[in-house]
Amino acid sequence: MDNQPLGTDYLQQIQADMSPKKSLFDNKIILIIGGLVMALVLVLIISALLSSGSTSSSDRSKILYLQLTNLQTNAKKYHDDLKDSNLRAINSELNTQLTNSIRSLNTALTNQKINTAKINKKAKFYLDQTKHNDATLKELTDAKLNAILDRTYSSTMSYELQLILNNINRISTATKSQSYKQTLANITANLQLLQQKFDSFAAKAS
């Protein structure tokens, strides 16, 4: 009988056979859980990025109020400087519709628990609107000095009205209030007609 000591390779093989092994099933579970965790982290990161760059429905409503009031202020400011009587007539109609729109919007915003008298003047959307309006005023003032106010005014008013209509569309899509949707629809209908009139005048003046 062979009594020679067992070889090192043989002992290592026995030790390997006796040590517990992780099943393939356990490895798959770990991989699946890890993948789910990574996917969740990515979703949270993307959501955070999107929310940080988005504007809330409440802020959009405040922006709409600022857009309407700024536009009316500008319409009154330059009304007497307009040379063409047809353009002045369109502008007078704009003033009337803006007065009605602002009144209706204020009522709707009160129902939405939004106080336009307490808009934060340090908020980004407020500062952005102020900067935009300052640029608009400069453009109109320069046009007045260069004797091209009528043409510039009509195209500028059309552009400002389009910005307002775009914002109204976003608010209307987001809100769940049917009464608010109806208020916005009424404002849209009136302002669209005026935008068409400004567009028509601008096309003839160019």
C-alpha positions as CSV (number, residue, x, y, z in Angstrom):
1,M,0.0,0.0,0.0
2,D,1.3,3.4,-1.0
3,N,1.9,5.6,2.2
4,Q,3.5,8.5,0.3
5,P,2.3,12.0,1.5
6,L,-0.5,13.5,-0.4
7,G,0.5,16.1,-3.0
8,T,-0.1,19.8,-2.6
9,D,-2.3,19.9,-5.7
10,Y,-4.5,17.2,-4.4
11,L,-5.1,18.9,-1.0
12,Q,-5.9,22.2,-2.8
13,Q,-8.5,20.4,-4.9
14,I,-10.2,18.9,-1.9
15,Q,-10.3,22.3,-0.1
16,A,-11.8,23.9,-3.2
17,D,-14.4,21.2,-3.4
18,M,-15.4,21.6,0.2
19,S,-15.6,25.5,0.2
20,P,-19.2,26.9,-0.4
21,K,-20.0,28.3,-3.8
22,K,-22.3,31.1,-4.8
23,S,-25.0,29.9,-7.0
24,L,-25.6,31.5,-10.4
25,F,-29.1,32.4,-9.2
26,D,-27.7,34.6,-6.4
27,N,-25.4,36.4,-8.8
28,K,-28.3,37.2,-11.1
29,I,-30.3,38.6,-8.3
30,I,-27.5,40.9,-7.2
31,L,-27.1,42.1,-10.8
32,I,-30.8,42.8,-11.2
33,I,-31.0,44.7,-7.9
34,G,-27.9,46.7,-8.8
35,G,-29.4,47.6,-12.2
36,L,-32.7,48.7,-10.7
37,V,-30.9,50.9,-8.2
38,M,-28.8,52.5,-11.0
39,A,-32.0,53.1,-13.1
40,L,-33.7,54.7,-10.1
41,V,-30.8,57.0,-9.5
42,L,-30.7,58.1,-13.1
43,V,-34.5,58.9,-13.1
44,L,-34.1,61.0,-9.9
45,I,-31.2,62.9,-11.4
46,I,-33.0,63.6,-14.7
47,S,-36.2,64.6,-12.8
48,A,-34.2,67.0,-10.7
49,L,-32.5,68.6,-13.8
50,L,-35.8,69.0,-15.5
51,S,-37.6,70.5,-12.5
52,S,-34.8,73.0,-11.9
53,G,-35.1,74.4,-15.4
54,S,-38.9,74.4,-15.6
55,T,-41.4,77.1,-14.6
56,S,-44.3,76.3,-12.3
57,S,-47.9,76.8,-13.4
58,S,-48.3,79.4,-10.6
59,D,-45.3,81.4,-11.9
60,R,-46.5,81.1,-15.5
61,S,-49.8,82.7,-14.4
62,K,-47.9,85.5,-12.7
63,I,-45.8,85.9,-15.8
64,L,-49.0,86.2,-17.8
65,Y,-50.2,89.0,-15.5
66,L,-46.9,90.8,-16.0
67,Q,-47.0,90.4,-19.8
68,L,-50.5,91.8,-20.0
69,T,-49.9,94.8,-17.7
70,N,-46.5,95.6,-19.3
71,L,-48.1,95.5,-22.8
72,Q,-50.9,97.8,-21.7
73,T,-48.4,100.3,-20.2
74,N,-46.4,100.3,-23.5
75,A,-49.6,100.6,-25.6
76,K,-50.6,103.7,-23.6
77,K,-47.1,105.2,-23.6
78,Y,-46.8,105.2,-27.4
79,H,-50.4,105.7,-28.5
80,D,-50.2,109.4,-29.2
81,D,-46.9,108.9,-31.1
82,L,-48.5,106.6,-33.7
83,K,-49.0,108.4,-37.0
84,D,-51.4,106.2,-38.8
85,S,-55.1,106.5,-37.8
86,N,-55.9,102.9,-38.5
87,L,-53.0,101.8,-36.3
88,R,-54.2,104.1,-33.5
89,A,-57.6,102.5,-33.8
90,I,-56.2,99.0,-33.5
91,N,-54.1,100.2,-30.5
92,S,-57.2,101.6,-28.8
93,E,-58.9,98.3,-29.2
94,L,-55.9,96.6,-27.8
95,N,-56.0,98.8,-24.7
96,T,-59.7,98.0,-24.2
97,Q,-59.1,94.2,-24.6
98,L,-56.1,94.3,-22.2
99,T,-58.2,96.1,-19.6
100,N,-60.9,93.4,-19.8
101,S,-58.3,90.6,-20.0
102,I,-56.4,91.8,-16.9
103,R,-59.7,92.2,-15.0
104,S,-60.8,88.6,-15.9
105,L,-57.3,87.2,-15.2
106,N,-57.2,88.9,-11.7
107,T,-60.5,87.2,-10.8
108,A,-59.3,83.8,-12.0
109,L,-56.0,84.2,-10.2
110,T,-57.8,85.1,-7.0
111,N,-59.7,81.8,-7.3
112,Q,-56.3,80.1,-7.9
113,K,-55.1,81.6,-4.6
114,I,-52.6,83.8,-6.4
115,N,-52.3,87.4,-5.3
116,T,-50.9,89.6,-8.0
117,A,-50.3,92.4,-5.6
118,K,-47.7,90.3,-3.8
119,I,-45.6,89.1,-6.7
120,N,-42.0,88.6,-5.6
121,K,-40.0,91.3,-7.4
122,K,-36.8,89.4,-6.7
123,A,-38.0,86.2,-8.4
124,K,-36.2,85.1,-11.5
125,F,-39.4,85.3,-13.7
126,Y,-40.0,88.8,-12.5
127,L,-36.5,89.9,-13.3
128,D,-36.6,88.2,-16.7
129,Q,-39.9,90.0,-17.6
130,T,-38.5,93.3,-16.5
131,K,-35.4,92.8,-18.6
132,H,-37.5,91.8,-21.6
133,N,-39.8,94.8,-21.2
134,D,-36.8,97.2,-20.9
135,A,-35.5,95.8,-24.2
136,T,-38.9,96.3,-25.9
137,L,-39.1,99.9,-24.7
138,K,-35.6,100.6,-26.0
139,E,-36.6,99.2,-29.4
140,L,-39.7,101.3,-29.6
141,T,-38.0,104.4,-28.4
142,D,-35.2,104.0,-31.0
143,A,-37.9,103.4,-33.7
144,K,-39.6,106.7,-32.6
145,L,-36.3,108.6,-32.9
146,N,-35.7,107.2,-36.4
147,A,-39.3,108.0,-37.5
148,I,-40.2,104.3,-38.1
149,L,-42.4,103.8,-35.0
150,D,-45.6,102.7,-36.8
151,R,-43.9,99.8,-38.7
152,T,-41.8,98.8,-35.7
153,Y,-44.7,99.1,-33.2
154,S,-47.1,96.9,-35.2
155,S,-44.6,94.1,-35.6
156,T,-43.5,94.4,-32.0
157,M,-47.1,94.3,-30.7
158,S,-47.7,91.2,-32.8
159,Y,-44.6,89.5,-31.4
160,E,-45.5,90.4,-27.8
161,L,-49.0,89.1,-28.3
162,Q,-47.6,85.8,-29.6
163,L,-45.5,85.4,-26.5
164,I,-48.6,85.9,-24.4
165,L,-50.6,83.4,-26.4
166,N,-47.9,80.8,-26.1
167,N,-47.8,81.3,-22.3
168,I,-51.6,81.0,-22.1
169,N,-51.5,77.8,-24.0
170,R,-49.0,76.3,-21.5
171,I,-51.0,77.4,-18.6
172,S,-54.3,76.1,-20.0
173,T,-52.7,72.7,-20.7
174,A,-51.4,72.5,-17.1
175,T,-54.4,73.7,-15.1
176,K,-57.2,71.4,-14.0
177,S,-59.6,74.3,-13.4
178,Q,-62.3,74.4,-16.1
179,S,-63.3,78.0,-15.1
180,Y,-59.7,79.1,-15.5
181,K,-59.4,77.3,-18.8
182,Q,-62.5,79.2,-20.0
183,T,-61.1,82.6,-18.9
184,L,-57.9,81.8,-20.7
185,A,-59.8,80.8,-23.8
186,N,-61.7,84.1,-23.8
187,I,-58.5,86.1,-23.5
188,T,-57.0,84.1,-26.3
189,A,-59.8,84.6,-28.7
190,N,-59.7,88.4,-28.2
191,L,-55.9,88.7,-28.4
192,Q,-55.6,86.5,-31.5
193,L,-57.9,88.9,-33.4
194,L,-55.8,91.8,-32.4
195,Q,-52.6,90.0,-33.4
196,Q,-54.0,89.4,-36.8
197,K,-54.8,93.1,-37.2
198,F,-51.2,94.1,-36.2
199,D,-49.8,91.5,-38.5
200,S,-51.9,92.9,-41.4
201,F,-50.8,96.4,-40.7
202,A,-47.1,95.4,-40.4
203,A,-47.3,93.6,-43.8
204,K,-48.6,96.7,-45.5
205,A,-46.1,99.0,-43.8
206,S,-43.1,96.9,-44.7
